[in-house]
């Protein structure tokens, strides 16, 4: 089985359409303070790499949320569209955007050191602290 799939999706109102030809099958959760503030809970997301096509560009608003990344959302309905790394243009996108979400496997959690105590997932996952995640990116 391939580690990636071609996936399609959209925002809530349909103004932004998404094509991700090499979306990872491995889904994860980010527990960082920014993701939780952005969406009200952990960001359940999947790596779509850099080859993402978004239509409806006139409805995409982008916010520079840190020195290394920006977040996009539909200016029409408010749907969160992506977390994009500025350095290489890599898209991390919310799982719920995609029609193929049932083919994914939840296998990792990041910023586990910032996860509040009031929730937890039962899945057996690989867990990384924020420092471990940044170290992984600096080694690539």
C-alpha positions as CSV (number, residue, x, y, z in Angstrom):
1,X,0.0,0.0,0.0
2,X,1.3,3.4,-1.0
3,X,2.1,5.9,1.8
4,X,0.3,8.6,-0.1
5,X,-3.0,9.0,-1.9
6,X,-4.5,11.6,-4.2
7,X,-7.1,13.5,-2.3
8,X,-9.8,16.1,-3.0
9,X,-11.8,18.3,-0.7
10,X,-13.2,21.7,-0.1
11,X,-14.1,24.3,2.5
12,X,-17.5,24.3,4.1
13,X,-19.1,26.7,1.6
14,X,-17.4,25.1,-1.4
15,X,-15.7,28.4,-2.6
16,X,-12.3,26.8,-2.2
17,X,-11.6,23.4,-3.8
18,X,-8.5,21.4,-2.9
19,X,-6.5,18.9,-4.9
20,X,-3.7,17.1,-3.0
21,X,-2.1,14.5,-5.3
22,X,0.3,13.2,-2.7
23,X,-1.4,13.4,0.7
24,X,0.1,11.2,3.4
25,X,-2.0,8.4,4.8
26,X,-0.6,9.1,8.3
27,X,-2.7,11.6,10.2
28,X,-1.8,13.4,13.3
29,X,-2.8,15.8,16.0
30,X,-1.1,19.0,17.0
31,X,-1.6,20.2,20.5
32,X,0.4,23.5,20.4
33,X,-1.2,26.6,21.9
34,X,-1.6,28.2,18.5
35,X,-3.4,25.3,16.9
36,X,-5.7,25.0,19.9
37,X,-6.5,28.8,19.8
38,X,-7.0,28.6,16.0
39,X,-9.5,25.8,16.1
40,X,-10.7,25.5,19.7
41,X,-9.0,22.1,20.1
42,X,-6.1,20.0,18.7
43,X,-5.6,20.3,15.0
44,X,-6.3,16.9,13.4
45,X,-4.2,17.2,10.2
46,X,-2.4,15.4,7.4
47,X,0.7,16.3,5.5
48,X,-0.1,17.2,1.9
49,X,3.5,18.0,1.0
50,X,4.1,20.9,-1.4
51,X,2.1,19.9,-4.5
52,X,-1.4,21.3,-3.5
53,X,-3.7,23.0,-5.9
54,X,-6.3,25.4,-4.4
55,X,-9.0,27.0,-6.5
56,X,-11.0,30.0,-5.4
57,X,-7.8,31.9,-4.5
58,X,-9.8,35.1,-4.2
59,X,-11.5,33.6,-1.1
60,X,-8.3,32.5,0.6
61,X,-7.0,34.7,3.4
62,X,-3.6,34.0,4.9
63,X,-2.3,34.9,8.3
64,X,1.4,34.8,9.2
65,X,1.0,32.9,12.5
66,X,4.8,32.6,13.3
67,X,8.2,33.3,11.8
68,X,8.1,29.9,10.1
69,X,4.5,29.3,9.1
70,X,1.3,30.8,7.9
71,X,-2.3,29.7,8.2
72,X,-4.9,29.9,5.5
73,X,-8.7,30.1,5.8
74,X,-11.7,30.7,3.5
75,X,-12.7,34.4,3.8
76,X,-16.3,33.4,2.9
77,X,-17.1,30.7,5.5
78,X,-14.1,30.8,7.8
79,X,-13.0,27.1,7.2
80,X,-9.4,26.5,8.2
81,X,-7.6,25.4,5.0
82,X,-3.9,25.0,5.8
83,X,-0.9,25.4,7.9
84,X,1.9,26.1,5.4
85,X,5.7,26.2,6.2
86,X,7.3,29.3,4.8
87,X,10.6,27.6,4.2
88,X,9.5,25.0,1.8
89,X,5.8,25.6,1.1
90,X,4.8,22.3,2.8
91,X,1.0,22.1,3.5
92,X,-0.4,20.5,6.7
93,X,-4.1,20.5,6.2
94,X,-7.1,19.6,8.4
95,X,-8.3,16.1,7.9
96,X,-12.0,17.1,7.7
97,X,-11.5,19.0,4.4
98,X,-11.0,15.8,2.5
99,X,-13.4,13.3,1.0
100,X,-10.9,10.5,1.6
101,X,-10.5,10.9,5.3
102,X,-11.7,7.4,6.0
103,X,-8.5,6.0,4.4
104,X,-6.2,7.7,6.9
105,X,-4.4,6.2,9.9
106,X,-4.0,8.4,13.1
107,X,-0.4,7.6,14.1
108,X,1.2,10.6,15.6
109,X,0.8,13.6,18.0
110,X,3.0,16.7,18.2
111,X,3.5,19.3,20.9
112,X,2.4,16.6,23.3
113,X,4.1,18.7,26.0
114,X,1.5,21.4,25.4
115,X,-1.5,19.1,25.5
116,X,-4.0,20.1,28.2
117,X,-4.9,17.4,30.8
118,X,-8.7,17.6,30.0
119,X,-8.6,15.4,26.9
120,X,-6.6,12.4,25.5
121,X,-6.8,10.0,22.6
122,X,-7.0,6.3,23.0
123,X,-5.0,5.5,19.9
124,X,-1.5,4.2,20.3
125,X,0.5,7.0,18.6
126,X,4.1,8.2,18.3
127,X,4.3,11.3,20.5
128,X,6.7,14.2,20.1
129,X,7.3,17.3,22.1
130,X,7.7,20.6,20.4
131,X,11.5,20.5,20.8
132,X,11.6,17.0,19.2
133,X,9.5,18.2,16.3
134,X,11.7,21.2,15.6
135,X,14.9,19.0,15.9
136,X,13.4,16.6,13.3
137,X,12.9,19.5,10.9
138,X,16.4,20.9,11.4
139,X,17.8,17.5,10.5
140,X,16.0,17.2,7.1
